[in-house]
């Protein structure tokens, strides 16, 4: 294969941080080349340099052997480099074709002619099995379909090198399989894919070669057939990683949260977002909530944390009905919450880490007296959390917005677990984290369970739910399809429930563990 991309001796310096140091990357045409590394290893920075969003401090980029220089993302796009970000850059109120046209009327031959553009979008989608209606409103599409829009948008603008940043983070197993088929179709047609992921089994399945970054530097490039999953983990974090989770054999305690008949209607509609949800979380157990993103999991958590008011039902926690309490009261009484969106609801992005660490508890005695914050105590507390949870940051005064997504997540997890809750509601606690951080956070969540804490775990990662949970409730369109134990179910059974088939019907039909 011919070399299509070289990044030679790339340095990128930010104030106080050397994000990339002498990074070298060589990519062949028609391959899937994966970029691996811990959170903060410099992967995103390197890709932002390649996309023209950052200008390198030193080093050079070559496309097909010719040096190039990008003053903007538009320059990179003109050279055939497209990126599908983990957080999609789409306007929900606009159609697929309109989203593809935004900022692209003078790129890739697209004109502001909806009919012509729609025909081209449909041709691209059909050729690569992306199955998109050009005139569908993006807000009505599933997460997997929105990702396809981003891919079609990049291809319609002439991308030959496609960067996929954590592309499976929000996909079901079926959607992941469809994505991989599409990637193979692209590479068979001569496209090149740069793949960024923390899911090592997927990396092993999809990649031709892997380049590993650690502490901003290149550790090496490896043929995937020469590496096991354990090898990849060790290369990423510089040590052996334990993928198993130790759990104490113990009986679950008394119910700590009992949800009965929880119903939530969509605003200005008779459609139920949550429909008669019933579940119980016991002390000393992890109840996992599985399902495709967008089936009521977010609304369930919002109702339980005071962020949304249900239409009917109750959620009994001690002497409280969480459905009729404020978020402040809920948190005051021993509930911790790891939210799904770290940037919107988890952190105050322009605020330093030390303030973010005490968002819920700044008024408590351990952080001051008579309404005055004792910043020495806060500083000591912050440094301990940074150290204990391995947050990569210049220090406690660093703004949350300057951290990588994975390290932002570590700050939230550290804060919520360290509050010593009686009930921990964790939604996607490891989204965007590397294997080393996932290992650590899984251990911390399991410690909560083993110490008698009730844990409600919401995750779209089936492997995570199966590994950590004592029981699993599967949600589909706001309803509980069934509650099972990991040892008495199968991936097939879980998949059917995630697709809307109740457990009773599955087992009646003879599909069992």
C-alpha positions as CSV (number, residue, x, y, z in Angstrom):
1,X,0.0,0.0,0.0
2,X,1.1,3.5,-0.7
3,X,1.6,6.0,2.1
4,X,-1.1,8.6,2.0
5,X,-0.4,10.5,5.3
6,X,2.7,11.3,7.3
7,X,2.9,13.4,10.5
8,X,6.6,14.0,11.2
9,X,8.0,15.1,14.6
10,X,4.8,17.0,15.6
11,X,5.0,19.2,18.7
12,X,2.1,21.1,20.1
13,X,2.6,23.4,23.1
14,X,-0.1,25.0,25.1
15,X,0.5,27.3,28.1
16,X,2.0,25.0,30.8
17,X,1.3,21.8,28.8
18,X,3.2,20.0,26.1
19,X,0.4,18.0,24.5
20,X,2.3,16.4,21.7
21,X,6.1,15.8,21.7
22,X,7.9,14.5,18.7
23,X,4.9,12.5,17.5
24,X,5.4,10.5,14.3
25,X,2.5,8.8,12.4
26,X,2.5,7.1,9.0
27,X,-0.8,5.9,7.5
28,X,-1.2,3.8,4.4
29,X,-4.0,4.3,1.8
30,X,-6.9,1.9,2.2
31,X,-6.2,0.9,5.8
32,X,-8.0,1.3,9.1
33,X,-5.3,2.8,11.3
34,X,-6.2,3.1,15.0
35,X,-4.8,5.7,17.4
36,X,-4.6,4.4,20.9
37,X,-3.7,6.1,24.2
38,X,-4.9,7.0,27.7
39,X,-7.0,10.0,28.3
40,X,-4.7,13.0,28.0
41,X,-2.2,11.1,25.9
42,X,-2.5,13.6,23.1
43,X,-4.7,11.8,20.6
44,X,-7.4,14.5,20.2
45,X,-4.7,17.2,20.0
46,X,-2.9,15.4,17.2
47,X,-6.1,14.9,15.3
48,X,-7.0,18.6,15.8
49,X,-3.6,19.4,14.3
50,X,-4.4,17.2,11.3
51,X,-7.8,18.8,10.9
52,X,-6.5,22.3,10.8
53,X,-8.1,23.3,14.1
54,X,-4.6,23.6,15.8
55,X,-1.4,24.8,14.2
56,X,1.5,22.6,15.3
57,X,4.3,24.3,17.3
58,X,6.8,22.3,15.3
59,X,6.8,19.4,12.8
60,X,5.3,18.8,9.3
61,X,2.4,17.0,7.6
62,X,2.7,15.3,4.3
63,X,-0.2,14.2,2.1
64,X,0.9,11.7,-0.6
65,X,4.5,12.8,0.0
66,X,3.9,16.5,-0.4
67,X,4.2,18.9,2.6
68,X,1.0,20.7,3.5
69,X,0.1,23.5,5.9
70,X,-3.4,24.1,7.3
71,X,-4.4,27.6,8.4
72,X,-7.9,26.4,9.1
73,X,-10.2,23.3,9.1
74,X,-11.3,24.5,5.6
75,X,-7.8,24.0,4.4
76,X,-7.6,20.4,5.8
77,X,-11.0,19.6,4.2
78,X,-9.8,20.8,0.8
79,X,-6.9,18.3,1.1
80,X,-9.4,15.5,1.7
81,X,-9.4,15.2,5.5
82,X,-12.7,14.8,7.2
83,X,-13.5,14.2,10.9
84,X,-16.6,12.7,12.6
85,X,-16.5,14.0,16.2
86,X,-17.8,12.0,19.1
87,X,-20.2,14.9,19.8
88,X,-22.0,15.4,16.5
89,X,-21.9,18.8,14.8
90,X,-25.4,18.8,13.5
91,X,-28.5,21.1,13.6
92,X,-31.4,19.0,14.8
93,X,-34.1,21.2,13.2
94,X,-32.6,20.9,9.8
95,X,-32.7,18.1,7.2
96,X,-29.9,15.7,6.4
97,X,-29.1,17.5,3.1
98,X,-29.3,20.9,4.7
99,X,-26.8,19.8,7.4
100,X,-24.5,18.5,4.7
101,X,-24.7,21.9,2.9
102,X,-23.8,24.0,5.9
103,X,-20.5,25.7,5.2
104,X,-19.9,23.5,2.2
105,X,-21.4,25.4,-0.8
106,X,-17.9,26.1,-2.1
107,X,-16.4,22.7,-1.1
108,X,-16.6,19.3,-2.7
109,X,-18.7,20.6,-5.6
110,X,-21.8,21.1,-3.5
111,X,-24.1,24.0,-4.4
112,X,-27.0,25.5,-2.6
113,X,-29.4,23.5,-4.7
114,X,-31.3,21.1,-2.4
115,X,-32.5,18.8,-5.2
116,X,-29.0,18.4,-6.7
117,X,-27.4,18.1,-3.3
118,X,-30.0,15.6,-2.1
119,X,-29.4,13.4,-5.2
120,X,-25.6,13.4,-4.4
121,X,-26.2,12.6,-0.7
122,X,-28.5,9.7,-1.6
123,X,-25.9,8.4,-4.1
124,X,-23.2,8.4,-1.4
125,X,-25.4,6.9,1.2
126,X,-26.5,4.1,-1.1
127,X,-23.0,3.3,-2.3
128,X,-21.8,2.8,1.2
129,X,-24.9,1.2,2.7
130,X,-25.7,4.2,4.9
131,X,-29.5,4.1,4.3
132,X,-30.4,7.8,4.8
133,X,-33.3,9.9,3.6
134,X,-31.8,13.3,2.5
135,X,-34.9,15.1,3.5
136,X,-35.4,13.5,7.0
137,X,-35.1,16.0,9.9
138,X,-32.0,15.2,11.9
139,X,-33.8,15.6,15.2
140,X,-36.0,12.7,14.3
141,X,-33.1,10.3,13.6
142,X,-31.6,7.8,16.0
143,X,-28.0,8.3,17.3
144,X,-26.7,5.7,14.8
145,X,-28.4,7.5,11.9
146,X,-27.0,10.9,13.0
147,X,-23.6,9.4,12.9
148,X,-24.2,8.3,9.3
149,X,-25.2,11.9,8.5
150,X,-21.8,13.1,9.8
151,X,-20.0,10.5,7.7
152,X,-22.0,11.3,4.5
153,X,-21.3,15.0,5.2
154,X,-17.6,14.4,5.3
155,X,-17.6,12.2,2.2
156,X,-19.7,14.8,0.3
157,X,-17.1,17.3,1.0
158,X,-14.4,15.2,-0.6
159,X,-12.9,13.4,2.4
160,X,-10.4,10.7,1.4
161,X,-9.0,10.4,5.0
162,X,-11.9,9.9,7.4
163,X,-11.2,10.4,11.2
164,X,-13.7,8.6,13.4
165,X,-13.4,9.7,17.0
166,X,-14.9,7.2,19.5
167,X,-17.5,6.2,16.8
168,X,-19.1,3.4,18.8
169,X,-19.5,5.2,22.1
170,X,-23.2,5.6,21.6
171,X,-24.1,2.7,19.3
172,X,-25.8,-0.6,20.0
173,X,-24.0,-3.8,19.1
174,X,-26.1,-4.0,15.9
175,X,-25.3,-0.4,14.9
176,X,-21.6,-1.1,15.6
177,X,-21.7,-4.0,13.3
178,X,-23.3,-1.9,10.6
179,X,-20.7,0.8,11.1
180,X,-17.8,-1.7,10.7
181,X,-19.4,-3.0,7.5
182,X,-19.5,0.5,6.2
183,X,-15.9,1.2,7.2
184,X,-14.8,-2.0,5.3
185,X,-16.8,-0.8,2.3
186,X,-15.0,2.5,2.4
187,X,-11.5,1.1,2.7
188,X,-12.2,-1.4,-0.1
189,X,-13.0,1.6,-2.2
190,X,-9.6,3.2,-1.4
191,X,-10.6,5.5,1.5
192,X,-8.4,5.6,4.6
193,X,-9.9,5.6,8.1
194,X,-8.2,6.9,11.2
195,X,-10.0,5.2,14.1
196,X,-9.9,6.5,17.7
197,X,-11.3,4.2,20.3
198,X,-10.8,2.8,23.8
199,X,-12.7,-0.4,23.1
200,X,-9.9,-2.8,22.6
201,X,-12.0,-5.7,21.3
202,X,-13.3,-3.4,18.6
203,X,-9.9,-2.1,17.8
204,X,-8.7,-5.7,17.4
205,X,-11.6,-6.4,15.1
206,X,-11.5,-3.4,12.8
207,X,-7.9,-2.3,12.6
208,X,-5.0,-3.1,10.2
209,X,-2.4,-1.2,12.3
210,X,-2.3,0.6,15.6
211,X,-0.2,3.6,16.7
212,X,0.1,4.1,20.5
213,X,0.6,7.4,22.2
214,X,1.6,7.8,25.8
215,X,2.2,11.1,27.6
216,X,2.1,12.9,24.3
217,X,4.7,10.8,22.6
218,X,4.7,8.0,20.1
219,X,5.3,4.6,21.7
220,X,5.2,2.7,18.4
221,X,3.1,1.4,15.5
222,X,2.1,-2.3,15.4
223,X,0.4,-4.7,13.1
224,X,-2.9,-5.7,14.7
225,X,-2.4,-9.4,14.1
226,X,0.7,-9.2,16.3
227,X,-1.1,-7.8,19.3
228,X,-3.6,-9.4,21.7
229,X,-6.1,-7.3,23.6
230,X,-3.9,-7.5,26.7
231,X,-0.9,-6.4,24.7
232,X,-2.9,-3.3,23.5
233,X,-3.9,-2.5,27.1
234,X,-0.4,-2.8,28.3
235,X,1.0,-0.6,25.5
236,X,-1.6,2.1,26.3
237,X,-1.2,2.4,30.1
238,X,2.3,1.0,30.5
239,X,1.2,-1.8,32.9
240,X,-0.9,-5.0,33.0
241,X,-4.6,-4.2,33.1
242,X,-7.0,-6.5,35.0
243,X,-10.2,-6.8,32.9
244,X,-12.1,-8.8,35.5
245,X,-14.0,-7.3,38.4
246,X,-13.7,-8.7,41.9
247,X,-17.0,-8.8,43.7
248,X,-17.9,-10.0,47.2
249,X,-20.5,-12.7,47.4
250,X,-23.1,-11.1,49.5
251,X,-26.8,-10.8,49.9
252,X,-28.4,-7.6,48.9
253,X,-29.8,-5.6,51.8
254,X,-33.1,-3.8,52.2
255,X,-34.6,-1.8,49.4
256,X,-33.0,1.7,49.3
257,X,-34.9,3.0,46.3
258,X,-38.4,1.8,45.2
259,X,-39.8,3.2,42.0
260,X,-43.5,2.5,41.4
261,X,-45.6,3.4,38.4
262,X,-43.3,6.2,37.3
263,X,-44.9,7.8,34.2
264,X,-43.7,10.9,32.3
265,X,-45.5,12.3,29.3
266,X,-43.8,14.2,26.5
267,X,-44.4,17.9,26.7
268,X,-47.5,18.9,24.8
269,X,-48.2,15.3,23.9
270,X,-50.1,12.2,25.2
271,X,-47.0,10.1,24.4
272,X,-45.4,8.6,27.5
273,X,-41.6,9.0,27.6
274,X,-41.7,6.8,30.7
275,X,-44.6,4.3,31.0
276,X,-45.3,2.7,34.3
277,X,-41.7,2.1,35.3
278,X,-41.3,-0.2,38.3
279,X,-37.9,-1.1,39.8
280,X,-36.1,-1.5,43.1
281,X,-32.5,-0.9,44.1
282,X,-31.3,-2.7,47.2
283,X,-28.5,-1.7,49.5
284,X,-25.3,-3.5,48.5
285,X,-26.4,-4.2,44.9
286,X,-25.9,-2.7,41.5
287,X,-29.0,-2.6,39.4
288,X,-28.0,-2.0,35.7
289,X,-30.3,-0.3,33.2
290,X,-29.6,-1.5,29.7
291,X,-31.0,-0.3,26.4
292,X,-30.4,1.7,23.3
293,X,-29.8,5.4,24.0
294,X,-32.9,7.4,23.8
295,X,-35.4,4.9,25.3
296,X,-36.2,6.8,28.5
297,X,-33.0,6.2,30.5
298,X,-32.1,9.9,30.6
299,X,-35.7,10.9,31.6
300,X,-35.7,8.2,34.3
301,X,-32.5,9.6,35.9
302,X,-33.7,13.2,35.6
303,X,-36.9,12.3,37.5
304,X,-34.9,10.6,40.2
305,X,-32.5,13.5,40.6
306,X,-35.1,16.3,40.7
307,X,-34.3,17.6,37.3
308,X,-37.6,16.7,35.8
309,X,-41.1,16.3,37.3
310,X,-43.0,13.1,36.6
311,X,-46.7,13.0,35.8
312,X,-47.4,10.1,38.2
313,X,-45.8,7.5,40.4
314,X,-43.4,7.6,43.2
315,X,-39.7,6.9,44.0
316,X,-39.3,6.2,47.7
317,X,-35.9,6.8,49.2
318,X,-35.9,6.6,53.0
319,X,-38.6,9.0,54.1
320,X,-38.5,10.9,50.8
321,X,-40.3,10.7,47.5
322,X,-37.6,11.8,45.1
323,X,-40.2,12.8,42.5
324,X,-41.3,15.6,44.7
325,X,-37.9,16.9,45.9
326,X,-35.5,19.4,44.6
327,X,-32.1,18.4,43.3
328,X,-30.5,20.2,46.3
329,X,-32.6,18.2,48.8
330,X,-31.9,14.9,47.1
331,X,-28.1,15.5,47.1
332,X,-28.2,16.7,50.7
333,X,-29.7,13.3,51.8
334,X,-27.1,11.0,50.5
335,X,-27.7,10.7,46.8
336,X,-24.8,11.1,44.3
337,X,-25.3,11.5,40.6
338,X,-22.9,11.0,37.7
339,X,-24.7,12.7,34.8
340,X,-24.6,11.6,31.2
341,X,-23.3,14.9,29.8
342,X,-20.2,15.9,31.7
343,X,-19.9,19.3,30.0
344,X,-23.5,20.5,30.3
345,X,-24.7,19.1,33.6
346,X,-21.6,17.6,35.2
347,X,-19.2,20.5,35.4
348,X,-19.1,24.2,35.2
349,X,-16.6,24.4,32.4
350,X,-15.1,27.9,32.9
351,X,-14.6,27.2,36.6
352,X,-11.4,25.7,38.2
353,X,-11.3,22.1,39.3
354,X,-11.3,23.0,43.0
355,X,-14.7,24.7,42.7
356,X,-16.1,21.9,40.6
357,X,-15.1,19.4,43.3
358,X,-17.3,21.0,45.9
359,X,-20.3,22.1,43.8
360,X,-22.8,20.2,45.9
361,X,-21.1,20.5,49.3
362,X,-19.4,23.9,49.5
363,X,-21.7,24.9,52.4
364,X,-20.8,21.9,54.6
365,X,-18.6,22.2,57.7
366,X,-15.7,20.3,56.2
367,X,-15.2,23.1,53.7
368,X,-15.7,26.1,56.0
369,X,-17.7,27.8,58.8
370,X,-20.2,30.5,59.1
371,X,-20.8,30.5,55.4
372,X,-17.2,31.2,54.6
373,X,-15.3,28.7,52.4
374,X,-12.0,27.6,53.9
375,X,-9.9,27.4,50.7
376,X,-7.0,25.6,52.4
377,X,-9.3,22.7,53.2
378,X,-10.8,22.8,49.7
379,X,-7.3,22.8,48.2
380,X,-6.2,19.8,50.3
381,X,-9.4,17.9,49.3
382,X,-9.0,18.7,45.7
383,X,-5.4,17.6,45.5
384,X,-6.3,14.3,47.2
385,X,-9.1,13.6,44.6
386,X,-6.8,14.6,41.7
387,X,-4.2,12.1,43.1
388,X,-6.6,9.3,44.1
389,X,-8.4,9.3,40.8
390,X,-5.5,9.9,38.5
391,X,-6.8,13.2,37.0
392,X,-4.2,14.5,34.5
393,X,-4.1,18.2,35.1
394,X,-1.5,20.9,35.9
395,X,-3.3,21.4,39.2
396,X,-6.4,22.3,41.1
397,X,-6.6,25.8,39.6
398,X,-6.9,24.4,36.0
399,X,-10.2,25.2,34.3
400,X,-12.4,22.2,33.7
401,X,-12.7,23.2,30.0
402,X,-9.0,22.7,29.5
403,X,-9.1,19.0,30.5
404,X,-9.6,16.2,28.0
405,X,-13.1,14.6,28.0
406,X,-11.8,11.6,29.9
407,X,-10.2,13.7,32.6
408,X,-13.4,15.8,32.9
409,X,-15.2,12.5,33.6
410,X,-12.7,11.5,36.2
411,X,-13.3,14.8,38.1
412,X,-17.1,14.1,38.2
413,X,-16.6,10.4,39.3
414,X,-14.1,11.5,41.9
415,X,-16.5,14.1,43.3
416,X,-19.6,12.0,43.4
417,X,-18.0,8.8,44.9
418,X,-16.1,10.8,47.4
419,X,-19.3,12.3,48.8
420,X,-19.9,8.9,50.4
421,X,-23.5,8.5,49.2
422,X,-26.1,5.9,50.3
423,X,-27.4,5.8,46.7
424,X,-25.2,6.3,43.6
425,X,-27.0,7.0,40.3
426,X,-24.3,6.6,37.6
427,X,-25.1,7.3,34.0
428,X,-22.5,6.3,31.5
429,X,-19.7,6.6,34.2
430,X,-16.9,5.4,31.9
431,X,-18.0,7.0,28.6
432,X,-14.9,8.3,26.8
433,X,-12.4,6.7,29.3
434,X,-9.4,4.6,28.5
435,X,-9.0,1.0,29.7
436,X,-6.9,2.0,32.7
437,X,-9.4,4.6,33.9
438,X,-12.3,2.2,33.2
439,X,-10.6,-0.5,35.3
440,X,-10.2,2.0,38.2
441,X,-13.8,3.4,38.1
442,X,-15.3,-0.1,37.8
443,X,-13.3,-0.9,41.0
444,X,-14.6,2.2,42.7
445,X,-18.2,1.4,41.8
446,X,-17.9,-2.1,42.9
447,X,-16.4,-0.9,46.2
448,X,-19.6,1.2,46.7
449,X,-21.7,-1.9,46.2
450,X,-19.5,-4.0,48.5
451,X,-19.8,-1.3,51.2
452,X,-23.5,-1.6,51.2
453,X,-24.3,1.3,48.9
454,X,-27.1,1.0,46.4
455,X,-26.0,1.7,42.8
456,X,-28.3,2.5,39.8
457,X,-26.0,2.0,36.8
458,X,-27.2,3.3,33.4
459,X,-25.0,2.3,30.5
460,X,-25.3,1.6,26.8
461,X,-22.2,-0.6,27.1
462,X,-23.6,-4.2,27.4
463,X,-20.3,-5.5,28.5
464,X,-20.1,-3.0,31.3
465,X,-23.7,-3.7,32.5
466,X,-23.1,-7.4,32.4
467,X,-19.8,-7.2,34.2
468,X,-20.9,-4.9,37.1
469,X,-24.6,-5.6,37.7
470,X,-26.3,-7.9,40.1
471,X,-29.5,-7.5,38.3
472,X,-30.3,-5.8,34.9
473,X,-33.5,-4.0,33.8
474,X,-33.8,-3.5,30.1
475,X,-35.6,-0.4,28.8
476,X,-37.4,0.1,25.5
477,X,-39.5,3.1,24.6
478,X,-39.9,4.1,28.3
479,X,-40.9,0.6,29.5
480,X,-39.1,-2.1,31.4
481,X,-39.0,-5.1,29.1
482,X,-37.7,-7.4,31.8
483,X,-35.4,-7.7,34.8
484,X,-32.8,-10.5,34.7
485,X,-29.6,-11.6,36.4
486,X,-26.4,-11.7,34.3
487,X,-25.9,-15.4,35.0
488,X,-29.4,-16.3,33.8
489,X,-29.5,-14.3,30.5
490,X,-27.7,-14.1,27.2
491,X,-26.6,-11.4,24.8
492,X,-29.3,-12.7,22.4
493,X,-32.0,-12.3,25.0
494,X,-30.7,-8.9,26.0
495,X,-30.7,-7.8,22.4
496,X,-34.3,-8.9,21.8
497,X,-35.4,-7.0,24.9
498,X,-33.5,-3.9,23.7
499,X,-35.4,-4.2,20.5
500,X,-38.8,-4.2,22.2
501,X,-39.7,-7.8,22.9
502,X,-40.7,-8.4,26.6
503,X,-38.8,-11.0,28.6
504,X,-42.0,-13.1,29.1
505,X,-42.6,-13.4,25.4
506,X,-38.9,-14.3,24.7
507,X,-38.9,-17.1,27.2
508,X,-42.3,-18.3,26.1
509,X,-40.9,-18.6,22.6
510,X,-38.1,-20.7,23.9
511,X,-35.1,-18.2,23.7
512,X,-33.4,-18.7,27.0
513,X,-30.1,-18.6,28.7
